[in-house]
Amino acid sequence: MAAQIPESDQIKQFKEFLGTYNKLTETCFLDCVKDFTTREVKPEEV
């Protein structure tokens, strides 16, 4: 049977996950989106 993880450790683990997720999504977004002046997708953004 799996051992229960203390609530404080669960919170710490979730905060670490959110931090990692936020960094990853920001990196991907900044690598893809180049121009906010139009709604059209530019060739370099594809």
NULORO-169568 format. One line per field, with one value per atom (N, C-alpha, C): residue in three letters; atom name; x, y, z. Coordinates in steps of 0.05 Angstrom, whole numbers, plus 5000, padded with zeros to 4 digits. Example, Ala and Ser with C-alpha at 12.3 -4.5 7.8 and 13.67 -1.06 7.14 Angstrom:
2
res = [ALA	ALA	ALA	SER	SER	SER]
atom = [N	CA	C	N	CA	C]
xx = [5264	5246	5264	5257	5273	5258]
yy = [4886	4910	4934	4955	4979	5001]
zz = [5156	5156	5156	5142	5143	5157]
//
This chain:
46
res = [MET	MET	MET	ALA	ALA	ALA	ALA	ALA	ALA	GLN	GLN	GLN	ILE	ILE	ILE	PRO	PRO	PRO	GLU	GLU	GLU	SER	SER	SER	ASP	ASP	ASP	GLN	GLN	GLN	ILE	ILE	ILE	LYS	LYS	LYS	GLN	GLN	GLN	PHE	PHE	PHE	LYS	LYS	LYS	GLU	GLU	GLU	PHE	PHE	PHE	LEU	LEU	LEU	GLY	GLY	GLY	THR	THR	THR	TYR	TYR	TYR	ASN	ASN	ASN	LYS	LYS	LYS	LEU	LEU	LEU	THR	THR	THR	GLU	GLU	GLU	THR	THR	THR	CYS	CYS	CYS	PHE	PHE	PHE	LEU	LEU	LEU	ASP	ASP	ASP	CYS	CYS	CYS	VAL	VAL	VAL	LYS	LYS	LYS	ASP	ASP	ASP	PHE	PHE	PHE	THR	THR	THR	THR	THR	THR	ARG	ARG	ARG	GLU	GLU	GLU	VAL	VAL	VAL	LYS	LYS	LYS	PRO	PRO	PRO	GLU	GLU	GLU	GLU	GLU	GLU	VAL	VAL	VAL]
atom = [N	CA	C	N	CA	C	N	CA	C	N	CA	C	N	CA	C	N	CA	C	N	CA	C	N	CA	C	N	CA	C	N	CA	C	N	CA	C	N	CA	C	N	CA	C	N	CA	C	N	CA	C	N	CA	C	N	CA	C	N	CA	C	N	CA	C	N	CA	C	N	CA	C	N	CA	C	N	CA	C	N	CA	C	N	CA	C	N	CA	C	N	CA	C	N	CA	C	N	CA	C	N	CA	C	N	CA	C	N	CA	C	N	CA	C	N	CA	C	N	CA	C	N	CA	C	N	CA	C	N	CA	C	N	CA	C	N	CA	C	N	CA	C	N	CA	C	N	CA	C	N	CA	C	N	CA	C	N	CA	C]
xx = [5017	5000	5018	5010	5026	5024	5046	5047	5035	5022	5011	5033	5032	5051	5039	5055	5045	5035	5015	5003	5023	5041	5061	5080	5086	5102	5086	5060	5044	5042	5039	5038	5064	5087	5113	5117	5109	5112	5094	5070	5052	5063	5074	5085	5109	5125	5148	5138	5117	5105	5095	5080	5070	5092	5113	5136	5149	5153	5164	5146	5120	5101	5100	5100	5100	5125	5148	5173	5172	5162	5161	5142	5118	5098	5108	5121	5131	5153	5171	5192	5180	5161	5149	5134	5120	5105	5124	5145	5164	5179	5183	5197	5179	5152	5134	5122	5114	5100	5121	5119	5139	5126	5100	5088	5060	5055	5029	5013	5023	5010	4988	4985	4964	4954	4930	4918	4928	4940	4949	4975	4978	5002	5023	5046	5068	5082	5095	5110	5131	5144	5165	5153	5126	5113	5101	5102	5090	5108]
yy = [4976	5000	5025	5045	5069	5086	5098	5115	5142	5154	5181	5202	5221	5243	5265	5276	5298	5321	5335	5357	5379	5385	5406	5398	5372	5363	5364	5358	5359	5388	5407	5435	5443	5436	5443	5431	5406	5392	5406	5413	5427	5454	5469	5495	5492	5471	5466	5459	5443	5436	5461	5478	5502	5520	5523	5539	5528	5502	5489	5493	5488	5491	5520	5539	5567	5575	5565	5571	5558	5534	5520	5533	5540	5553	5581	5595	5622	5619	5600	5596	5589	5571	5563	5586	5601	5625	5645	5652	5672	5662	5636	5625	5626	5625	5624	5651	5667	5692	5715	5728	5748	5776	5777	5802	5804	5825	5829	5851	5860	5882	5873	5847	5836	5810	5803	5778	5755	5761	5740	5727	5702	5687	5692	5702	5707	5681	5680	5656	5647	5666	5659	5648	5650	5641	5613	5603	5577	5555]
zz = [5000	5000	5000	4985	4983	5009	5017	5040	5033	5053	5049	5051	5032	5032	5050	5069	5086	5069	5080	5065	5058	5076	5071	5048	5046	5023	4997	4999	4975	4965	4983	4975	4963	4975	4964	4936	4933	4907	4886	4894	4875	4867	4886	4879	4860	4865	4846	4819	4817	4792	4777	4791	4779	4769	4784	4776	4751	4750	4726	4702	4706	4685	4674	4692	4683	4667	4676	4661	4633	4632	4606	4587	4597	4579	4570	4588	4581	4560	4563	4543	4516	4516	4490	4477	4493	4483	4471	4486	4476	4451	4449	4425	4401	4405	4382	4375	4394	4388	4384	4361	4354	4351	4345	4337	4348	4363	4375	4360	4337	4324	4305	4301	4283	4294	4286	4295	4278	4255	4237	4247	4240	4248	4226	4235	4216	4209	4186	4178	4198	4211	4231	4257	4260	4284	4280	4256	4250	4259]
//
